[in-house]
Amino acid sequence: MASKLEVSLTIPSMPEFVGVVRLAISGIAARMNFTIDEIEDIKISVSEACTNAIQHAYGTSPNPEKDFIDIKAYLTDDNLDIVVKDYGQGFDLSIIGTPEQREKSKEKMGLGLGLTFIKSLMDNANFESVEGQGTTIQMSKKSVNYSTTAVS
């Protein structure tokens, strides 16, 4: 049976905490023996996910005392799975890649572009969003250099 470890982090919806998430996730990825390039891809992806939540989830005046982002990292054998979840306004995922999305992208500092980056940098990426309930971004990266002693 595969071993599974979970690391959880909850941050306020504030840009200055994205670096904390980057540092934590890069430390986990390094312990799993990801290459420097893979770690950079993972850091960019988790940063994009958190930044999207900060910029879009809670509207123009987020309240850091009640608006937060949950980040969970799951280490399973040779795979790092990361889930970034906010509890904000959500959005209609069906508009991604449409002319409407391109127009909103201009208005809202790149709506959808961060999701495109995540898809291109990670091995797998899934997005769920429910208007009025929030957005969840799930992403994963497989480590070709993983060894069971790396996370002990």
BALOBA-1460 file (C-alpha; in Angstrom, 3 decimals):
// residues 152
<rec num="1" residu="m" x="0.000" y="0.000" z="0.000"/>
<rec num="2" residu="a" x="1.264" y="3.457" z="-0.909"/>
<rec num="3" residu="s" x="2.292" y="5.765" z="1.888"/>
<rec num="4" residu="k" x="0.645" y="9.174" z="1.978"/>
<rec num="5" residu="l" x="1.636" y="12.276" z="3.889"/>
<rec num="6" residu="e" x="-0.393" y="15.481" z="4.098"/>
<rec num="7" residu="v" x="0.897" y="18.974" z="4.799"/>
<rec num="8" residu="s" x="-1.684" y="21.737" z="5.320"/>
<rec num="9" residu="l" x="-1.320" y="25.489" z="5.362"/>
<rec num="10" residu="t" x="-3.972" y="28.195" z="5.678"/>
<rec num="11" residu="i" x="-3.100" y="31.774" z="4.777"/>
<rec num="12" residu="p" x="-5.037" y="35.045" z="4.832"/>
<rec num="13" residu="s" x="-5.984" y="36.354" z="1.397"/>
<rec num="14" residu="m" x="-2.994" y="38.726" z="1.283"/>
<rec num="15" residu="p" x="-0.189" y="38.864" z="-1.327"/>
<rec num="16" residu="e" x="2.581" y="38.921" z="1.289"/>
<rec num="17" residu="f" x="1.745" y="35.337" z="2.297"/>
<rec num="18" residu="v" x="2.265" y="33.838" z="-1.184"/>
<rec num="19" residu="g" x="6.012" y="33.694" z="-0.488"/>
<rec num="20" residu="v" x="5.348" y="31.608" z="2.624"/>
<rec num="21" residu="v" x="3.427" y="29.079" z="0.514"/>
<rec num="22" residu="r" x="6.166" y="29.054" z="-2.162"/>
<rec num="23" residu="l" x="8.810" y="28.384" z="0.485"/>
<rec num="24" residu="a" x="6.839" y="25.579" z="2.144"/>
<rec num="25" residu="i" x="5.947" y="23.851" z="-1.134"/>
<rec num="26" residu="s" x="9.470" y="24.168" z="-2.529"/>
<rec num="27" residu="g" x="10.835" y="22.603" z="0.671"/>
<rec num="28" residu="i" x="8.459" y="19.671" z="0.285"/>
<rec num="29" residu="a" x="9.373" y="19.264" z="-3.386"/>
<rec num="30" residu="a" x="13.094" y="19.368" z="-2.565"/>
<rec num="31" residu="r" x="12.640" y="16.621" z="0.043"/>
<rec num="32" residu="m" x="10.959" y="14.535" z="-2.663"/>
<rec num="33" residu="n" x="14.062" y="14.975" z="-4.863"/>
<rec num="34" residu="f" x="12.392" y="17.004" z="-7.612"/>
<rec num="35" residu="t" x="14.901" y="18.710" z="-9.904"/>
<rec num="36" residu="i" x="15.515" y="22.441" z="-9.599"/>
<rec num="37" residu="d" x="13.514" y="23.032" z="-12.807"/>
<rec num="38" residu="e" x="10.611" y="20.938" z="-11.507"/>
<rec num="39" residu="i" x="10.657" y="22.794" z="-8.184"/>
<rec num="40" residu="e" x="10.533" y="26.096" z="-10.056"/>
<rec num="41" residu="d" x="7.517" y="24.886" z="-12.083"/>
<rec num="42" residu="i" x="5.767" y="23.801" z="-8.879"/>
<rec num="43" residu="k" x="6.524" y="27.125" z="-7.149"/>
<rec num="44" residu="i" x="5.204" y="29.128" z="-10.118"/>
<rec num="45" residu="s" x="2.057" y="27.006" z="-10.262"/>
<rec num="46" residu="v" x="1.235" y="27.278" z="-6.559"/>
<rec num="47" residu="s" x="1.984" y="31.015" z="-6.689"/>
<rec num="48" residu="e" x="-0.404" y="31.453" z="-9.614"/>
<rec num="49" residu="a" x="-3.120" y="29.514" z="-7.804"/>
<rec num="50" residu="c" x="-2.754" y="31.596" z="-4.635"/>
<rec num="51" residu="t" x="-2.444" y="34.873" z="-6.528"/>
<rec num="52" residu="n" x="-5.596" y="34.081" z="-8.519"/>
<rec num="53" residu="a" x="-7.456" y="33.509" z="-5.263"/>
<rec num="54" residu="i" x="-6.139" y="36.746" z="-3.778"/>
<rec num="55" residu="q" x="-6.974" y="38.805" z="-6.880"/>
<rec num="56" residu="h" x="-10.326" y="37.291" z="-7.796"/>
<rec num="57" residu="a" x="-11.958" y="35.282" z="-5.010"/>
<rec num="58" residu="y" x="-12.950" y="37.844" z="-2.444"/>
<rec num="59" residu="g" x="-13.729" y="40.895" z="-4.568"/>
<rec num="60" residu="t" x="-12.074" y="44.285" z="-4.425"/>
<rec num="61" residu="s" x="-11.896" y="44.564" z="-0.634"/>
<rec num="62" residu="p" x="-10.983" y="41.228" z="0.951"/>
<rec num="63" residu="n" x="-11.015" y="40.925" z="4.726"/>
<rec num="64" residu="p" x="-7.804" y="39.079" z="5.716"/>
<rec num="65" residu="e" x="-9.324" y="38.167" z="9.092"/>
<rec num="66" residu="k" x="-12.057" y="36.067" z="7.476"/>
<rec num="67" residu="d" x="-11.034" y="35.552" z="3.826"/>
<rec num="68" residu="f" x="-8.463" y="32.802" z="3.619"/>
<rec num="69" residu="i" x="-6.914" y="30.231" z="1.304"/>
<rec num="70" residu="d" x="-6.312" y="26.576" z="2.201"/>
<rec num="71" residu="i" x="-3.298" y="24.833" z="0.684"/>
<rec num="72" residu="k" x="-2.812" y="21.097" z="1.066"/>
<rec num="73" residu="a" x="0.135" y="19.101" z="-0.249"/>
<rec num="74" residu="y" x="-0.185" y="15.333" z="-0.502"/>
<rec num="75" residu="l" x="3.001" y="13.301" z="-0.860"/>
<rec num="76" residu="t" x="2.154" y="9.902" z="-2.284"/>
<rec num="77" residu="d" x="5.033" y="7.684" z="-3.354"/>
<rec num="78" residu="d" x="6.448" y="9.501" z="-6.397"/>
<rec num="79" residu="n" x="3.710" y="12.139" z="-6.739"/>
<rec num="80" residu="l" x="3.161" y="15.569" z="-5.219"/>
<rec num="81" residu="d" x="-0.495" y="16.634" z="-5.283"/>
<rec num="82" residu="i" x="-1.357" y="20.199" z="-4.318"/>
<rec num="83" residu="v" x="-4.840" y="21.579" z="-3.664"/>
<rec num="84" residu="v" x="-5.447" y="25.320" z="-3.368"/>
<rec num="85" residu="k" x="-8.948" y="26.262" z="-2.222"/>
<rec num="86" residu="d" x="-10.638" y="29.577" z="-1.595"/>
<rec num="87" residu="y" x="-14.152" y="30.249" z="-0.348"/>
<rec num="88" residu="g" x="-14.841" y="33.348" z="-2.412"/>
<rec num="89" residu="q" x="-17.175" y="34.332" z="-5.205"/>
<rec num="90" residu="g" x="-16.164" y="31.629" z="-7.703"/>
<rec num="91" residu="f" x="-16.661" y="31.983" z="-11.439"/>
<rec num="92" residu="d" x="-18.066" y="30.195" z="-14.458"/>
<rec num="93" residu="l" x="-15.278" y="27.897" z="-15.723"/>
<rec num="94" residu="s" x="-17.037" y="27.415" z="-19.058"/>
<rec num="95" residu="i" x="-15.912" y="30.880" z="-20.190"/>
<rec num="96" residu="i" x="-12.199" y="29.934" z="-20.151"/>
<rec num="97" residu="g" x="-10.821" y="30.202" z="-23.687"/>
<rec num="98" residu="t" x="-13.821" y="32.124" z="-25.041"/>
<rec num="99" residu="p" x="-13.962" y="35.714" z="-26.374"/>
<rec num="100" residu="e" x="-15.849" y="36.619" z="-23.168"/>
<rec num="101" residu="q" x="-12.925" y="35.340" z="-21.093"/>
<rec num="102" residu="r" x="-10.431" y="37.322" z="-23.163"/>
<rec num="103" residu="e" x="-12.473" y="40.470" z="-22.525"/>
<rec num="104" residu="k" x="-12.738" y="39.745" z="-18.783"/>
<rec num="105" residu="s" x="-9.012" y="38.976" z="-18.790"/>
<rec num="106" residu="k" x="-8.334" y="42.551" z="-19.877"/>
<rec num="107" residu="e" x="-10.683" y="43.896" z="-17.185"/>
<rec num="108" residu="k" x="-9.559" y="41.626" z="-14.316"/>
<rec num="109" residu="m" x="-5.779" y="41.361" z="-14.698"/>
<rec num="110" residu="g" x="-5.621" y="38.074" z="-16.549"/>
<rec num="111" residu="l" x="-8.614" y="35.942" z="-15.583"/>
<rec num="112" residu="g" x="-7.801" y="32.463" z="-16.862"/>
<rec num="113" residu="l" x="-4.152" y="33.084" z="-17.761"/>
<rec num="114" residu="g" x="-2.854" y="31.729" z="-14.450"/>
<rec num="115" residu="l" x="-4.870" y="28.553" z="-15.011"/>
<rec num="116" residu="t" x="-3.197" y="28.172" z="-18.409"/>
<rec num="117" residu="f" x="0.251" y="28.505" z="-16.787"/>
<rec num="118" residu="i" x="-0.607" y="25.881" z="-14.189"/>
<rec num="119" residu="k" x="-1.815" y="23.435" z="-16.852"/>
<rec num="120" residu="s" x="1.373" y="23.892" z="-18.848"/>
<rec num="121" residu="l" x="3.786" y="23.544" z="-15.900"/>
<rec num="122" residu="m" x="2.218" y="20.668" z="-13.973"/>
<rec num="123" residu="d" x="1.594" y="17.073" z="-15.074"/>
<rec num="124" residu="n" x="-2.105" y="17.303" z="-14.184"/>
<rec num="125" residu="a" x="-4.348" y="20.212" z="-13.261"/>
<rec num="126" residu="n" x="-8.072" y="20.373" z="-12.525"/>
<rec num="127" residu="f" x="-10.202" y="23.363" z="-11.687"/>
<rec num="128" residu="e" x="-13.567" y="23.478" z="-9.943"/>
<rec num="129" residu="s" x="-15.478" y="26.644" z="-9.223"/>
<rec num="130" residu="v" x="-18.964" y="27.249" z="-7.927"/>
<rec num="131" residu="e" x="-20.264" y="30.787" z="-8.103"/>
<rec num="132" residu="g" x="-20.789" y="32.056" z="-4.570"/>
<rec num="133" residu="q" x="-18.850" y="29.165" z="-2.974"/>
<rec num="134" residu="g" x="-15.265" y="29.387" z="-4.195"/>
<rec num="135" residu="t" x="-12.675" y="27.779" z="-6.396"/>
<rec num="136" residu="t" x="-10.489" y="24.696" z="-5.984"/>
<rec num="137" residu="i" x="-7.346" y="24.127" z="-8.029"/>
<rec num="138" residu="q" x="-5.849" y="20.629" z="-7.922"/>
<rec num="139" residu="m" x="-2.446" y="20.048" z="-9.486"/>
<rec num="140" residu="s" x="0.114" y="17.298" z="-9.436"/>
<rec num="141" residu="k" x="3.693" y="16.603" z="-10.446"/>
<rec num="142" residu="k" x="5.412" y="13.239" z="-10.646"/>
<rec num="143" residu="s" x="8.976" y="12.971" z="-9.352"/>
<rec num="144" residu="v" x="11.229" y="10.708" z="-11.379"/>
<rec num="145" residu="n" x="13.890" y="10.937" z="-8.649"/>
<rec num="146" residu="y" x="11.708" y="10.046" z="-5.681"/>
<rec num="147" residu="s" x="13.013" y="7.646" z="-3.060"/>
<rec num="148" residu="t" x="11.326" y="6.522" z="0.126"/>
<rec num="149" residu="t" x="14.232" y="7.886" z="2.156"/>
<rec num="150" residu="a" x="13.662" y="11.397" z="0.758"/>
<rec num="151" residu="v" x="10.704" y="12.115" z="3.034"/>
<rec num="152" residu="s" x="11.699" y="10.182" z="6.134"/>
